[in-house]
Amino acid sequence: MRIHVLGLNETRLSDTIPDSFVGIDSYTLYRRDRDRQGGGVGVYVKQTIPSQRRCELEQDDLEVCCIEIKPEKARKTLLACVYRPPTSGPDWRNSAESLVHKLSQTAEKENADVAIMGDFNSDLLNSTQAMSSVEFLMGLYQLDPVIREPTRITETTESCIDNIFVSNPDHYKSSASVAWGPSDHNLILTCAKAGGEAGGSRRCEYRSYKQYTQQSFIDSLKSVRWDTVLDCFDVTDAWNAFKDVFLSVADEHAPLRMKTVRENSHTAPWLTDRVKNMMGRRDAARRKAIKTKDVKDWEIYRSLRNQTTSMIRKEKKTHFAEAVSEAKGDQSLMWKIINAFTGKSKSKSQVQNLVRPDNTSTSNPSEMAQEFNDYFSTCASKLTDGMTAPQGNPLRHIPEPTRTFSFESVDESTVLNELQRLKTKKATGLDKIPSKLLKDSAPVIVKPLTHIFNLSLATGQVPTDWKEAQISPIHKSGNRANVANYRPVSVLSVMSKVMEKLVGNQVTRFLTRHDLLTTHQSGFRRHHSTATAVQKIVEDIKSAFNCSKVTVALFLDLRKAFDTVNHDILLGKLKKLGFDTDVTNWFESYLADRFQTTHLQGQYSSKSRVNCGVPQGSVLGPLLFCLYVNDLPNVIRNCSIQMYADDTVLYFSASTVKDCEEAVSSDVRRVVDWLNENKLLLHPDKTKSMLFGLPQKLRYAGGTVNITDGVNVYEQVSSFTYLGITLDPSLRWMAHVAKITAKILGGLGAMGRARAFVSTDILQTMYQTLLLSHLDYCATAWLPSLVLSNKTLVLQLGRLINRAARLITGHLLKDHVPVEVLLAEAGLEPLTKRVETISLATVFKAVRGKAPVYMTDLFRWKSPPMLRARTRTEAKLIRDYDPHLLHCPSARVASYRSSMQHYGAQLWNTLPLKQRAAITYKDFKNGNPSEN
């Protein structure tokens, strides 16, 4: 049986259960959950049928989900999936009539059919009841039921309470009420008169490793003479020669094959033949009981139903126990098990159809691939082409170079190291050379590859293959028929990434050695992270609180920043940084003549040239972008600036809001000028301002701020999520806690679903990844504030941890196990202790030079006493002086006590001397100093 549209009632889902967990491969799920226990409706639509949610047709006070479906060879249908609770009163009928009226009017305007399905809890076989409620209402709008036989059968009753009401019965060729599974509700079916279904399967290419062995593959490569590669002095010719030889051997041992991938071709692995047999016996027993109405037959059915449920649970537990045993020591396999309960292992939804710029639509995979490719390859250049010509020199803010960077030849050991570090699960590029075969054969192929890499560095040329990307569209949000609601994911040649890693390592060493990267950039740098970037901003705001100041921040949003980088300007900046001619020639070749093709459902678009931007999915892309914006802080005159790649914040603290407004507005004008010079675009509607201050200070200041660049006035917001952390005006963190609580509840739901099937070790791993990761993220910025001043939120988060501990240990709430014992048994750390652990780790890294300069500058050692004692008191101070104590600034306000400068220093100073004197983090955690 092929079901194209499946409606469900009483889904009992909540926002803690993601779509991905209840998703079905090759179907799109639309759902509307009840905001209390039980209820809820959902609709699955085959992805080969264009569909979209029609929220404007739904009623707020009804459990209803409205969908528009448009099969390729049939009339459009407006479908409503409705659930009417048995306790519904007269108000339900009024709301339902509003729904049906709205559907009918819309269908008439759009020349569409109407279908309303669901459990109406109104028996059509009882004429008095039916005509007084649902059927009468539907009849008023010429909607006829497709079923007039029992749909719910028990030992003592038969009723027709589930149905599908349609506006045009002639458009449906057959209907049925089918008994299924353990439910006493039948499955209601109707078959529309539509054309043949598109798709159903797809062809894909893969390498067959059926007969492959690593040793035989290596032996074949050992017999190859690489003279055709080693004698080449043109890098493209050398690469092509290597590729031809390597692929010819690869095709012998792991040949390329085509296979047909059918939708829904797999079943749950725990549904064994034994289970299926039992399910068949159960269903047959139910059919017999319905037919005979014999009490004994119903007893037999109930017994088989319970046995089947028990068998499924047992087989599922056995399956996961075996999977965990096989996954010991294999992180990727372990994650597959965890993802089975989070829903992340579900396949991505396919693109159903696209609307072209001329408002025509297509569901042809080849045509859709071309539409995506045309959009992805031109959207950035269309933005930059519309910009006015820059007035200033984009290189004027970069000082003249004092040192020169040149490439060094790479040796075989360096190349071998990079090849052996390849991840074998990574996607293969258009050259069809997988990382697995490169890694397996690394010692044999390292010599010709080292020659190719050095040839590239010496000649300043990059092979054409390495500059071609395969694009896959990934849906972001919004209408799935709009190409603008997708983002491209690029897959490049594996070999190009190895080359980029070798180049990137040399460039990074040069930049680090000569301190050429701005200290304001935290993106893609060693010892830097989103956590340090957030911490710096929060520390500065709290310091302003301590000085009775307010802070105004402007969060800048750049439009497609990585994709709009101008190649000529970038090359000019590299020269100003000291890159010599050979290096800039190599980067010019690397950026020029790049092409991309989009792959969709087994079809490829034509190739399109990419004229701007840093290569998406590349190793060098993020580094090149950081170098492109490296001089932006040089134009700032008043504000502090913090950047994480393209996420940029300007902020200024002062006693009055007016002073802050003037300083930020003045600097944002300079930023806008810099962006224009560098052909980058600010998104004014998404650039937001915020005012920070203590509550009483904000009340005195009026709470409003006006930031303008002379053209745009930037909207002020009361909260802003920066790098995943939700900031509020007084840094009370209630909005942030609410967001992470929702995520943690989802993690607890996944743990609850997994508990019956996995070991304690897996549950602890799930806790760390699904719960603790949210609590730990940027924890030093927000958790100390809660621990010191908001016991209510600490208790709320603590209850979530306690719930996780009960799931891990199996203890129930009624067991009254003390929290300390519960957490210890589960191997979990109390929240207050966790805050201290993370805070101390942050301080250690800062004082030992394992953090950004701006973090190190937060702390200073306590000043030593005078060298010569004049009194006994001074002599004692000299004797007792501890060089490993930190200066702890005084806190004038409670908010500052949670800053790392104060809270972190206080914690540090309470540690034993041996621990504070530790050099390595391992020794620090163990509480012992290094011997040296």
N, C-alpha and C positions, 0 to 999 in steps of 0.2 A: 504494500500500500504506500503510495506517494502522497504525503501531506504537504500542501503548499502554504497553507495558512492554518495555524494552530492557536486557538484561544483557550486560555486557562482562567478558572475562577478560584478564589481562595488560595492564592499563591503563598500567602503568609511570609512574604519577603519584607525586608526593611532596608534602610540605607546602609546597614552594616554588611550587607551581602552584595558584592559588586555584580554587574551584568556578566562579567567574564566567568563567574563561578557557576551560573545557571545557564550559560550560553550553550547553544547547539551549533556544531559546525555547519556552515553554509546557510545558516538562518540569521536574520536580524531580529533582535528582541526589543519589543516595546513594552514597557511596564508602568503600572501606576500602583504604588504600594499604599496600603492603609496606614494612617499615622498612629494607629494603636494596634493591639494584638489581633492577629487573624486577618481574614479578608484579603483584598488585593486582587488585581486582574493583570493579565499579561497576554501578549500576542507575539508569536513567532511567525515571521514571513520569510519564505525562501528568498535567498539573495538574488536569484535569477529573475525575480519579479520586482520591478521598481515599486518602492513604497516610501511613505513618509508619515510622520506623526502629525495629526491635525488637532493640536491642543486647543485651538480656539473653538472647536465644536464641543468640547467636554464641559460637563457641569461640575462645579466645585463640590457640591453636596451629594454627588453620585459616585459610586465606584465604577468608573467607565474609562476605557482607553479607546480613542478614536484614531483610525489609521486610514490613509488613502492608499489603495493598491491599483496598479495600472498594468495588467498583463499585456504582453506585446500584441496579442491578437484577440483582445477582448475589451469590453467596455470598462471604463474606470468604475471602481466601487468604493463607496465610503462605508467603512466597517467599524462598528462599535461593539466592543466586548464589555458586557455589563454583568455585574453581580448584584442581585437583590437579596439582602439578608432576610431570613425568615421573620425577623422581628420588625420589619419595615412597616411604617404607618402611612397615613394619607399623604404626608409630605413627600414620600418617595414618588407617588404617582404624579404629583405636580411637577417635580423636578424631571421625572422621566418624560413627561409630555413636552417639556421645554426642550429636552435633548432631541426627541424624535422630530419635533417641529423644526428645530435648527438643522438637523440632518436632511430632512425632506426639502426644505427651502434651498439649502446649499446644493443638493443633488440636482435639483431642477435647474439652477443657474449654471452648473458645471456639466450638465448632461451626463450624470453619473447614476449608477444604481446604489441602493442602500441595503445593507445587511446588518442586523443586530443579533448578536449571539450571546448566550450566557445561561447561567442558572438563575431563573426568575422566581423560584420557589412559589409558583402559581400553577396549579394542575389543570392542564388543558383537557384532561379526560373527565374532570368534574365541571360540567358545562356552567353551572351556576357560579362557581368560584372563578373560572377562567373568564367568562364574559364580563364579570364585574371588575376585572383587574387588567392583567397584561394583554390578553388577546383583544379585548375591547379597545384598549388604547392603541395597539398596533393597527387594528382594523380602521380606526379613524384616519390613519395616514396610508391606507392601502398596503400594509405590510402583512404578508401571509406567512404562517409557520410552515416549515418544510417537514416537520415531524408531527405525527398524530398517533403515536404508540408509546408504550411505557419507556421512560428513560431512567427511572430510578426504581429498582426492584429489590424489595426485602422479603423476609420470610412471610410477612403479613400484609404488605401493601405494594401497590403498583401505581406509579404516578408519572405524568409527563410534565416535568418541571424544568427540563433543559431543552432549549430550542434555538433555532436560527430563523429569524423573521426577515423576509426578503421583499423588495419592492417589485421585482420582476421574476416570478416563479418560472416563466418560460425560458429564462437564461440558465436554468439549472436542469440537468438531465436525470439526476437520481439523488436519493437521500437515504440515510439509514441510521438506526440506533443500534449500536454494537456493544455487547457486554465485553468488558476487558479487565484483566488484572484483579486486584483485591478491592477495587472501589465498587460501591453499590450504585454509582452513577454510570450510565452507559456513555460510550463515546459517540457524539452526534456528528454525522458526516453529511455533507452535501457536495455534489460534483458539478462545477460550472461548465457551461459549454464554451470552452476557450480553445485557442490554438495550442499546438505542441509546445512543450516547455523548452526554453533555451538552456543550453549548457547541460549540466548533470555530471560532466566529467571534464578533465583537462589533461593535456599531454605535457609531460615535463621531462627534461633531460637530467641524467644523473650518471655518476661513475659507479660501475659495479665492482665491488671489492670481493666478490664471491670466491675467485681463484687467487686473490692477491696475497702475497707474503712479502714482508719487508726485505728479507734477505735475497730472494730471487730478483726483486726489483733493483736492489743495490748491485747485485752481480751483473745484471744487464747493463747498468750505467757504467760499471767499471770497465766494460769492454769497449766503451765509446771513446773515440779519439776526438778531443775537443779542439783540434787544430783550426777548424773552421771558425771557432769563436776566438781563440787566442791570437790568430793572425789578423783579425779585423781591427781597423783603426777608426771605424765609424760605429758609434755606439748603437744606432738603430740596427745596422747590419749584424753586429755582434749579438744583440739581443734576439733578433729574428733567427739567427743560426742556432743559438742555444734553445730557443723555444721549439723550433722544428724537431731538433734531436730529442729533447726532453719529452715532448708530447708524443712522439712516435713510440718511445719506450713506455711511457705512461699508458698509451692506448693498448699496448700489448698486455700489460699486467692489470690494468683497471680501466677497461674500455668504457666509452660513453654509450649509454643505452637510453632508450625512450620508454616511458611507462605511462599508463593511463591512471590518473588518480580520480577515483570516483568519490562523489560526495557521500558522507555518512556510511562509508564502506567499513568502518570499524565499530565494534561494540565494546562495552566495558569489559575489561579482561577478567573480572570476577564472575561474569555471567557464563559459567562453564556449561558444558553439555548437560551435566547432572542438574544444574540449576534450571536450565531451560526446560528440561524434561519435567521437573517438579512444577514449574510455572504452567506448563501445558496441562498437567494433571489437575492443578488448581482451577484453571479456567474451564476445563471440561466439567469438573464437579459443579462449578457455579452454574453453567448452562443447564446441567441436568436438574439442579435444585430449582431453578427458575421454571423449568418445564413441568416437573412433577409436583412442585410445591409440598414435597414431603419433608417433614421435620428432620428425619434421619439424614436425608440428602443434604440439608442445610448444615447439619452437624459435621458431616464428612467434609463439606466445602470449607467450613471454618477451621477445621483441623488442618487441612492441606494448606490453607492460606497462612496460618501461623507457622507451619513447618517451612513453607517457602520463604517467609520473611526471616526466620531464624537461619536458614541455610545461606541466604544472600549475605547476611551480616557476617556469618562465619567465613564464607569464601572471600569476602572483601578484606576481612582482617588477615586471613592467610596470605592473600595476594600482597598486601602492604608489608607484612612481616618478611616475606621472601624478598621483596624489593629492597627493603632496608638492609637485609643481610648482604645482598649483592652490591649495594651502594657503599658499603663500608670503605672509607678512604677515598671515595670518588665524589667530589663536591658537586659536579654537574648532575650525576644521577640522584644525589640527595635532594638537590633543588627541584628536580622533576617530581619527586614525591611530595615535597612541601607545596609546590605549585598546583598539585592535584586538588588541594583543599582551599587554595586561595583563588583558583580559577584562572591564574595567569598562564596556564599551559594551553588554554583554549586557542584555537587558530584565529587569526585576524579575519575580520569580516571582509568579504570581497566587495569590489566596486560593482554596483548593480547597473547603473546607467549614469550618463553625464549630460548636462545641458550645455550646448555649444553657445558661443557668443551671439549667434543669430536666433537663439531660443529654440532651435531644433534639438532633439535629443538622440542619443545613440546608446545602445547596449552592446555593440560589437567590440570585443576586446581589443582588436587591432586599432580601430578608430579611437577608442578611449585612450589607449596607450599614446597615440599621436597627440590627442588633446592635452594630456598631461605633459608630454614632452614640450609641446609648443608653449604651454604656460610656464613651466618651470624654467625653461631656458631664456625666457624673455621678460619675466615679471620684474627682475632686478634692473635690467637695462632700461626698461620703460620708465622706472622711477628716476634713474640718473639722467636719462635723455631729457626729461622734463625740467631739470634743474637749470637755473641761470648760471652763466659762466662765472667762476670764482673771481673775486676782485683782488685778492692777495696771493702771495706766494705760499703754498702749503708747507714749504720746507723752512720757512723763516724762523720758526720757533725751536729748531733743532740746532744745537751748537756745532761748530765745525769739528770733524773727527780729529782725535789726537793719536789714535791707534788704528792699525789696519788688520782686517781679518781675511785670511786666505785659507782655502781648503787644504787639508792634509790627506795624503793617500791613506786608504784603509788597508789593514792587513787581513790575512785569511782568518786569524783567530777571532778578530772583531766580527767579521762577517759570519763566521760559524756560530758565534755566540748568539747573534740576532736570529739566525735561521733556527737554531735549537729552541729559541724562546717563542716561536710561532704557536698560535693557538689553532689547533686542528679543526675546531668547530666553526671557525669563521667562514663567511660566505666567499665563494670563488668569483673572481672578476670575469670580464669578457674574454680574457685570454684562456680561460678554462684550465688554468694551472692551480690545483688546490694546495692549500698550505700543508695538508697532511703529507703529500708526496714530497714537497720541498723539505719538510722537517725530517722525514724518514731518510732521505738521501743526502742530507746536509754535508757529511764528510766527503762525499764523492763529487758533489757539484760546487763546492766552495771555491775551488780554483777558478773555473770559468766565470763564476758570478763576481768574484773579487775583481777580475779583469774588467768586466762590464761596468761595475760601479766606479772603478778608478778611471775608466775611459770617459764616463759621464762627467766626473768631476774635472778631469783635465781638459775636455773639449767644451765644457759648458753646454752640453746637449742632453736632453731627456728623451728616451724612446717614445714614439707615438703611442704605443700600446699603454704605457703607464699614465697617459693623460686622458684616457677614455673611461667614463663612469657608466655603470648600469644603475638606473634609478628605479626605486620602488615607491609608489605613493602610499602614504600612511595617513589615515583620516585623523584630523585633530578634533573638530567639533562642528556642529551646525549641519546644514543640508548636505547630504552625501552626494547629491547630484552636481554640486558646485566645485570645480577644480580648485578654487581659492581656499577651500576648507581642508586641503590636504597639504602635507609637507613631504618633501623629497628625502629619501634615504639613499645615499650613494654607496655603491660597492665598487671599489677600485681593485686593480691588479694587486695581488699579494706582494709581488716583487717590488712594486712602486712603493709600498709601505715600508719595506725593508730599506730601500734606498733613502726614503724620507727620514727614517729613524737614524740612519748613519749621519745624514746632513744635519738633522735637528740636534743631535748630541754635540756636534762640533760648534754649531751656532750658539747653543745654550752655554757651553763652557766659556766661549768668548764673551758673551753678554754678562755672565756672572762674574768672571775674572775681573772685568773692567767696570762693573757696577753700572751698566748702561740701561737697565730696565728701571722705570720709575718705581719708587717705593709705594706709590698709590695704587698699583695694579696687583691684584691678588689672584687673577685667573691663570691657571695652567703653569704654576710655578711651585718649585720645591718648598716645602714647609708652609705654603700658603693654602688657603681653602676658603670656602664660603663661610665657614665658622669663624675664621680669623677676621674676615671682612666685616661680618655682622658685629663681632665683638668690638672692633675698633670704633664703629659708629655708636654703639650702645654705651661704651665707656666714655666717649666724648660728651654724649648727651647727659649722662649721669654726673659727669664732672661739672657740666653747666648747671644742673640742678643744685649741686653742692655750693655753687657760687651765686645762687638765686638768679640765674639767667634762664632765658627761654632760647630754644633752638628752632630755626626754620630749616627744613630740608626740602630739596627738590629732587625727585626721583625721575631721571631722564629715561625716555623710551626711544630707542633708535629703530628706524624702519629697515628691516632686512639688512642689518649692519654688516654681517659677514659676507652677504651676497653682493653688496654694492661697493666693496673696496675697489678703488681705481688702481689698475696695474701700474700705470706710469708713475703715479704719485708714490705708490709703495716701493717701486724700484729706486726712485729718488731718495726715499727715506733710508733705504738700506745703504745707499752710497754715503749718505750723511752720517750713518752710524759707523762707517769705516770699512764696509764690505768692498773688497777690491774688484777689479773689472771681471776677472774669471768667475768670481762668486755671483756678481750681479748678472752676468751672462747666463749662468746656470739657472738662476731664479727667473730670468726673462724667458728662457726656454720652458721652464717648468710651468709658468703661468700662461704662455701663449699656446694657441691652437688646441685648446681643450675642448673635448666633445662629450656629449652625453646621449644616452638612449634610454627610453623608459620601457621597462619590462612589466607586463600585466597579463596575468592568466595565460601564460605560455606564449604571448605575442610581444614582438619588439616594435618600437616606433623607429622612424628614421633617425639618423644622428643629427644633433644640433650643436652649433658652436656656442661656447660659453665665453662671453667677452669681458666679464668683470666678476669680482668676488674672489675670495680665497676658496680653494677646492673643498667642497663639503665631503665629510667622511675621511679626510686626509689626516696624516700625522702633523704636517707642517702648517695646516690651515689655522689652528688656534694661535700658534706662535706668531705667524705672520700678521694676524689681526692685532695681537697685542703690540707688535712693533708699529703697526699703522697708527694706533691711537696713543702711542707711548709719549708723544709730546703734548697731548691735550692738557695735562696738569700745568704745563708751562704758561698757559694763558690765564690761569686763575690768579686773581689778585687779593681777594678777601676771604674766600671760603676755604673750608677743608673739602677735599674730594676723595672719594673712595670708589674704585672700579673693580669689578669682577668681569673680565672680558668686556662685553658691551653694556653690562648693568652698571650704571654710573649714578652716583649720588653727590650732590652739592649740599653742604650744610654750614650754617653760621650761627654762633651763639652770641647773645648780647643781653643787656639789661632790658631793652625795649624791643617790641615787635617791629617798630618802624626801622630801627637800625638793622635788624635782620633782613627786612624786606629790601632795603636799599642795597645791602651787601650782596644778597643772592641775586637780585634783579640785575645788578651791574655785572656780575660774573656770568649769568646765563646769557647775557647779550654777547659776551666774549666767546662763550661756548658755541652759540649759534653761528657767529662769524667763522669760528674755526671749522665747524661742521660744513659750512658752505664752501670754504676753501678746500676742504678735503673730500668734497662730493659725498658726504654722508647726510642722511635726512633725519631730523627730529620728528617724532610723532606727537604733535601738541595735545591731541585728545587723550593720549595715554600717559603723558607726563604729568605727574601729580605733585602737589606740595602738601607738607604737613607741618603743624606747629606742635612742638614738644615743650612741656613745662610741668612743674608741680601744679596740682589742681587749683590751689589758691592763687598762684601766679597767673594761670590761664584765665581765671575769672577776672582778675584785675586787668589783664591785658585785653580782654574782650573776646579772645578765642578765635579771631579771624586773621587771615593773612592774605596779602595780595602780591603775587609774584608775576612780573611781566617782563618780556624781552623787548617791549616796544611795539610788538605786533600781536602776540598771543598773551592772554592772561591765563595762567595755569590753575586748574581746578584744585581747590583745597579738599582733602579727604580726612576723615576721622580715623582711618586705619589704612595700612598699606602692607602688602605682603612682599617683603624684600628678601630674595634668595631663600624663600621657603619659610621665613619667620614673619609673623604678623605683628607689626608694630602698632601701638596705640599712643595717644598723646602724652600720657603720664607713665608709660611703661609699666602698666599694671598686669598685662599679659593675659587678661581674661579671654579676649577674642582668639589668641593663639592657642590657649589651652582647650577652648571649645573645638577648634579645628583638629587638633591632634587627638582629642578624645574620640571624635568620630572615627578617625583612622584606627585608633587602638581598639575600639569596639569591633571594627571589622576584623582585626587580627584575632581578637578573642573568639569571634564567631568561627573563624577558620580553625583555631585550636580546638574549639568545642566539637566541630565536625570531624576533626582528625583523631580525637582522643581515643575512640574505640578501636582504632586501626593501626596506630603507630606507637613506637616505644617512647619512653621518657626522654631519651636523647634527642629524638626528633622534635618533641614538644618544646624542649629547652631551646633548640635551634630556632623553632618558629617564634618563640618568645623574643629571642634576640633580634630576629630580622623583622618581625611584624609589629612588635610593641616597643622593645627597648630602643630600636633605631630612631623612633619618633621622640622618645624622651631624651635620648643622648644628643640629638641633632642641635647644634649651637646651644647646648645646655647651659654653658657658663654665662650666656647672655641673658637668660630668662629664669632659669630654675632657682638660683640663689635668692632672687626677689621673692619668689613664692615661699621658700623655706623660711625666710626671715620675717615676712610680713603678711602672708595670706595662707593661714592654716587651713581654710576651707578648701582651697584648690589643691593644697598638698594632700589633704585627706581624700579628695576626689580621685587624684591620680594614684594615691596609695591603694585605694579600693580596686582599681583596675589591676594593679600589680598583684594584689591578694587574690583576685579572681583568677589570674593566670597561674598563680601558685596552686590553687585548688584544682585547676584543670590538669596540671602536671602531676600532682601527688594523688589525685583522686579523692581528697578530703572534701566533705560537704560542709556547708555553712553550719548545719545543725550539730556537726561534730565538735564545734567550739574549740578547735585547735588554736592555741595562742599564735599570734601573728609571727613572733620571732621564730617559733618552732616551725611554723608553716613555710616561711621563706627559706629557712636553713635547709629544710628537707627538700625543697624544690630547687635549691641552689641559686636562689635569687637574692639580689642585694636590695636592702630597704632604700627608698627614694632619697632620704636625707643622707645616707651613707654614700649613695651613688653620686650625689651632687658634690660631696667633698672629694671623692676619688677623681672625678673629671676635672674639678677646679684645680686640684693639686697637680694633676698631669699638665694642665695648661700653664701653670706657673713654672713648673720644672722646665718645660720646653722653652719658655720665654727667657728664663735666666741662664739657660745653658746654650743659647744661640740656635735652638732648633725651631724657631718661629720667625715670622716676619719682623723687620726692624721696628715697625710700629707697635708690635706686641712687646718686644724686648724693652722699648722705651717706657712702657707702663710701670716698670719696676726699677727700683734702685736699692742698693745695699744700704743698710743702716750705717750712718757716718761713724767712723772710729772716734774715740775720745782723744783728748790732747795727748801729745807724746810724752810730756813731762808732768808728773803729778805734783801738785803743790799742797794737797791735803790728803788725809787718809781716805776720804770719800772718793777723791779723784783717783787715787791709787787702786782702790777696789774696782772702780769702773774700768780701768785699764786691764786689771787681772781678769775681770769677768767678760771682757769684750768678746763677742761672738761674730766672726766675719761672715757667717752664713745667715744672718738675720736680715729681713727686708724692712725697709722703711714703710710704715703704715700711716698713710695720710689721715688726718682727722676728718670725721664725717659730721657735717653740720646738719644734714637732713637724713632721714631714714633711708631714702632711695639710694643714697650713695654708699650705704653700708653693704649693699649687694654687688657693688662694682668689684671687678677683679683686683683693682689697685688696693682696695680696702679689704674686702672679704678674702680674696686669694692670699694677700700678704699675711692676714691674721692666721689663716689656716696653716700657711707655710711655717710661720714662727712657732706654732705649737708642736711641730714635728721634732723628733729627737735629732740631736746634732749629727749623728752618723748618717741619717737619712737625708738631711739637708745638704750634706757634703758629698753625696753621691754624684758621680760623673755621668754614668750611663743610666738610661731610663729603666733598664732591667734591674740594676742595683737599687735604684730609687724605689721601685715597686716592692722589692724584697726588704727594703729598709737598711741596706748595707752599702757602704761606699766601695768604689773600685780600689783594688790593692795598689794600683799605681797612682 
